Amino acid sequence: MSLLGATVNAINPATRSEQMRTVVFGATGPTGRQITEQALAAGHEVVAVTRRPHNVQPRSGLTVVSADVADPDAVQRAVAGSDAILSSLGVPLTPKPITVYSQGNANILAAMHRHGVKRLVTVSSSVLDPTWRPTGEFFFNNVMDPLFNRKMGRTAHEDMRRMESLVRDSELDWTIVRPSGLFDHPAPTRYHVEENVADGLFTARADLAASMVAQLTDDRFVRRAMAVITTDVRPSIAGLIWREAVMKKK
C-alpha cells in the first residue's frame, strides 16, 4: 500500500500530538457538527463559525462566532488568531447557479493570507475526479450518477471545481477532501483514504470529519486532494437518496 493510501481505524489517527486553534466553517451543518465535536474531543480549541449560533451548545474549548462566509469582513474576524481552518461548506442540490463553495473559500483564503494562517482543509467531492467509477456499482454508475451528480448536482460541482482551482493556486498548506456519497452514522468507523480518488461509493460524515481532524496533525496530504471512503458501513441507497438529495445539505 502506498504512503498516501491507508485504511484507518482510529477516530483521530494523527502522526503527532499538537493542540491547535481551529476555525470550523459550516459548523452547524451535518458534517460541521461532527468536525466540531471530534476536534474538541481531540483536544483542539475550536472556533465554530455559523449563521445559526443558537444551534451550538456552549462548552469548554469552544468559541461560537456568528458570521456568513459570504461576508469578507466577518470571515476576516473569525480567522484572526487561528492556526488552521476546516471548511465544510455545503448547500442542497439545485439547478440554480451556486457560488457558496468558490465565494466562501475565496473569502477564507483572503483572510488566511492576511492573518498568516497556513493550514486549510476543505470539503469537495469525489465526483470531481473523472475516473471515479466505484467497482461493482452498475446501477449507481449508469443511472444514479448521471441523474443526480451530473444533472441535479451540476451547478454545485461546477462551483466546487472553481473552488478547487482557487485553493490549488494559493500558497497555503491546503488539503482538498473528496468524500463519496455522504450519509449519517453516529461514530467514526474504519475508513480508507487515497490520493485524488478512492474506489468506494459511500462516506459516513463521521468518517469525513475524522479524516479532516486528523489532517491538523498529519502532513501526508498537504497540497494534495484526499479521497475518503467508508469501508465497514453501507447505507440504504433509497433512503440515502431521499435524505441527502431531498432533505439535507452537506
N, C-alpha and C positions, 0 to 999 in steps of 0.2 A: 504494500500500500504506500502511496506517495505521501510525502510530508503534508501536502495540502488536501489529503483525503483521509477522513478518520470517522469511526463510529464512536459516539461519546455517551458515557453512562452518567456522569455527574451533572448536578444542577449547574455548577459553576466550574467547568474544567479549566481553570486558569493555570498558566505556566508560572506565575509568580504572584505574590500577595501584595496588593497596593490599594490603599483607600483613595478614592477619587471623588471630587465634587462633580457629579454627573447631571447634566440637564437632559430631561426626557421631554421631547416634543410629541404631542398626541397622547399625553399621559392618561387621559380618561377614555381612550379608545380601547377596544378589546385586547389588542397587543400591548398598548401603552400601560395598561393596568398591570399586566404580567411583568413587563420590564421594570416598572416602579417597585413592585413587591420583591422581585428577585434581586434587584440592585441593592435595596435596603437590607435584604437577608444576607447578601454577600459582604456587608459592612461598608458600602459606599454611602456618601452623603448625596441625597437626591433632590434636585430641583424639578418639580413636576409642573410643566407648562400646559395650560389648558384654558379654553374659553368657558369651562364649567367648573370653577374651583370648588363649588359647593358639593361636587360629587367625589371629592377626595377627602379621605379621613385623615385628620392631623395625627402625626405620631413623631417619635424621636427620629432625628436624622433626615426629616422630610421638610422641604420648603415648597409651598404652593404658590405659583405665580399665575395670575390671570392675564392672559395675553393671546392675541391672534397672530399666528405665524405669518399672516399676510401684512402685518404692521411692522415695518423695519425697525422703528424706534423701540417697540415693545420687545422684539427679538433681541436687539442690542442689550437692553437692560437685563433680560433673562440670562444671556450668555456670559455677561461680565463676571469675572472671578471664577469661572469654571475650569475644569481640567479636561472634560470630554463631553461630547454630545451624542445622544442616542435618539434617532428620529424614527417614529413610526406613524408618520402622517398617512392618512388614507381617506377616501371618500367612496360612497356607493357607486356602483357602475351606472352609467348614464350615457345616452348618445350625445349629450350636450358637451361642448368643449370643457376640458378640465385643465386647471393650471396650478392646483394646490401643491403638487409634487415639485414642479420646477420653480414656481414662485417662492414657495416656502423654503426650499433648500437654498435658493439664491440668497434669501434674507439671512438664513443660518450661516451660509458661507461668508457673507459680508461681515456679519457680526464676529465670527470666529477669527477672520483676518484682522479685524480692528482690535480685538482683545487678546490676540496672540494664543488662541486655543487651537491645538493641532489635531486632536483625535475626533474623528467623525465616523459614526456607524449609522447607516441609513437604509431603510427598507425599500426594496424594489420588487421584482417578480421574476420567477423562472421563465415566464412567457417571453421575456426579452431575449433569451438565448434561442436562436433559430434551430438549434439541434435538440432542444428539449422535447422528447417524444418518449414518455415513460413506457418501459418494456411491459408487454402483456396487457396494455390498456387500450384495446381496439376501439371500444365504444367511446371512451373519452377522446382518443386521438382523432377519430374520424367524425364524431358527432358533437360532443360537448365542447371540445376545444374550438372548433370553427364557429360554433354558435355563441358561446359565452365569452371566450377570450378574444377571439378575432373580430367578433361583431359587436356584442354588447359592451365588451371591455376595451374596444379600440381606442377611444379617446383617453381613457385612463393610462393605457400602455404607451400611447404616443407621448403623453406628458412624462411618464416615467423615463422614456428614452431621452427626453430633453433634460430631465433631472440627472440621469447618469452621465450625460455629456458634461454638464456643468461641474459635477463632482469630480470626474476624471481629469478635467482641465485645471482643477485647483491644485495648489501646492501643499494641501493638507495631508495628514496621515489618515486617509479615508478607507473605509470598507463598505462596499455595497453588498447588502444581504438580499439574496433571492430565495424566498420561500416558494413552495409549490402551493397546491390548493389548501387554504387555511381553514382550520377547524378548531373548536374549543376542546380542551382537555384539562382536567383540574391540576395536573402537575407535570413537570418535565419527565420525559421518558428517554429511551435510547433513541438518539438521532444521529444522522450522518451529515457531515459537511464535506464539500468538494469545491474546488475552484471552478467558477463560472456556472457549471450546470451539474446536477446530480440526477441519477436515474430513479425517480420516485414521483408519485402523484400527489402526496399529501404532506402537509407540515402542520403540526399542532402549534398553536400560538404560544403555549408554554415552552415548547422546544425552540421556537423562533426567538423568544425572549431570552432563554438560557444561552443560546448561541451568541446573541448580541452582548449580553452582560459579560460573557467570557472574553469577548474581544477587548474589553477595557484593560485586560492584563495579559493579552496574548497578541503577538505581533506577526503571526504567520500570514494573516490575510491583509496586512497593511498595503494599500494601493492595489487591491485585488477585489474581484467580486467573489462572494462566498455563497454557494447554494446550500440550502438546509432542507433535509427531508426527514420525516418521522418514519422509523423502521418497525416499531413494535405495536403501533395502534393504527387502526384504519376505520374511518367513519363511514356511515351510510351515504352513498352518493346522492340518493334522492333527498335525504334530509339536509345534506350539505348544500345542495343547490338552493333549496328553499331558504335556509338560514343565511347563507353567505351572499347569494346573488340578489335576494329579495329583501331580507330583513336587516342586514348588518353592513357596517363599514369596517375596514381594516383597523 
